[in-house]
Amino acid sequence: MDTITDISTIKVGVVGLGLMGCSITTCLIMAGHEVIAVAPLAIDLQHAGKRIQAHLMLSKEHGLINREPGHYLQHLTITEDYDFLKDCKVIIECTLENIDIKKSVYNKIEAVISSEAILTSNTSAIPISILQKLTLFPKRFFGLHWAEPSHTTRFLEIICGELSDPVKAQFLYELSHHWGKEPTLVRKDIRGFIANRLMYSMYREAMYLVENGYATVEDVDRACRNNTGYWMTLVGVFRWMDLTGVPAYHTVMKDLFPVLNNTAEVPELINKIVREGGKGVANAHGFYSYTTEEAKCWEETFTKFSYEIRQLALKYPVDVVEKKLKL
Ligand SMILES: NC(=O)c1ccc[n+]([C@@H]2O[C@H](COP(=O)([O-])OP(=O)(O)OC[C@H]3O[C@@H](n4cnc5c(N)ncnc54)[C@H](O)[C@@H]3O)[C@@H](O)[C@H]2O)c1
């Protein structure tokens, strides 16, 4: 598959330097790209450089990279000026989840890039078929859906819209292996793509169970961690059923599917938190309540875990058995 020989010749642009833009930029410079990171708002400039440097330092500490942060930072330009994107072959838009903002950003990007360049969005949920129609060349537009923190996670969805060029999708698929990803190619656009469709069906059921008094938030979380969470880094849902016996699932599906929650309403459990301004760990108010110290400790634990689970996951790539049998 590999036709990409020198990644340093592929200049990549990232537009939007918030939480995800910074970790995506980190991932790309660690992979060996020249990166142009554009701050759409001046306020991004206050934190972006520091955040990327901190990601690099932790990555060095955890052995993801072997050179000092300064080496990677030489290949990064942070700017407010869209003109710097001129020679980029791939551009990743990572601005707020707002269609008007994204459209105005595409206008600015497309005013400077070549018609051959690939334009992508890290949108969580806006259909790619809608976004691509806001651009000059819809064929070269794709979703690139990352998971935070992008420089440690192996998740990436490459999403084709109705008008996307499959050859370019294949190029992105191949390129993303050089970013340390195990990508998923979403061949036909669908709302929520793949991972969010799976996860949101679980969020809906989890909230139903709590709101109807079957279990507490803590108990639902405990069940999720110790059942689903225990094996999911090794296998996905289909391999899991293969490993544990397909007919049993078939039997249970017949009884359980008709009684699973399928409401289209957003549950009051989450409505209330959002009405009250709760953001979760970010402001110590979510499904759990936290002291400031506990919230900070959860953030640190999450970061530490993301590096450790990566080490474990790397021992078990998706083709782990194929590799073992070839040895
Ligand atoms: N946070 C996650 O875990 C996550 C996961 C997957 C995808 N995403 C998606 O990534 C994108 C960015 O999310 P984030 O978490 O980095 O958000 P963020 O709030 O941390 O950053 C948002 C960025 O948008 C820019 N922005 C804000 N207002 C703007 C405007 N008027 N014009 C131009 N740019 C503007 C900001 O300067 C900032 O760079 C969103 O589409 C989000 O849905 C986020």
The ligand as a Gaussian input file, in Angstrom:
#p B3LYP/6-31G(d) Opt

LIG

0 1
 N      -12.845000      18.280000      21.877000
 C      -12.912000      17.059000      21.387000
 O      -12.672000      16.066000      22.091000
 C      -13.258000      16.865000      19.928000
 C      -13.194000      15.561000      19.379000
 C      -13.426000      15.389000      17.997000
 C      -13.737000      16.493000      17.217000
 N      -13.818000      17.752000      17.785000
 C      -14.150000      18.865000      16.884000
 O      -12.972000      19.651000      16.667000
 C      -13.359000      20.999000      16.427000
 C      -12.608000      21.904000      17.406000
 O      -12.891000      21.484000      18.731000
 P      -11.972000      21.893000      19.981000
 O      -12.374000      20.991000      21.086000
 O      -10.545000      21.981000      19.565000
 O      -12.541000      23.359000      20.260000
 P      -11.860000      24.606000      20.989000
 O      -12.978000      25.427000      21.528000
 O      -10.789000      24.181000      21.929000
 O      -11.170000      25.417000      19.777000
 C      -11.952000      26.071000      18.826000
 C      -11.140000      26.829000      17.799000
 O      -12.079000      27.551000      16.999000
 C      -11.597000      28.854000      16.789000
 N      -12.674000      29.829000      16.658000
 C      -13.541000      30.229000      17.616000
 N      -14.375000      31.201000      17.110000
 C      -13.985000      31.381000      15.819000
 C      -14.432000      32.240000      14.787000
 N      -15.440000      33.102000      14.974000
 N      -13.807000      32.185000      13.579000
 C      -12.780000      31.309000      13.376000
 N      -12.324000      30.473000      14.332000
 C      -12.904000      30.515000      15.532000
 C      -10.778000      29.175000      18.047000
 O       -9.860000      30.202000      17.752000
 C      -10.156000      27.843000      18.366000
 O       -8.949000      27.759000      17.631000
 C      -14.869000      21.058000      16.545000
 O      -15.446000      20.937000      15.285000
 C      -15.176000      19.840000      17.413000
 O      -16.499000      19.380000      17.217000
 C      -13.564000      17.957000      19.106000

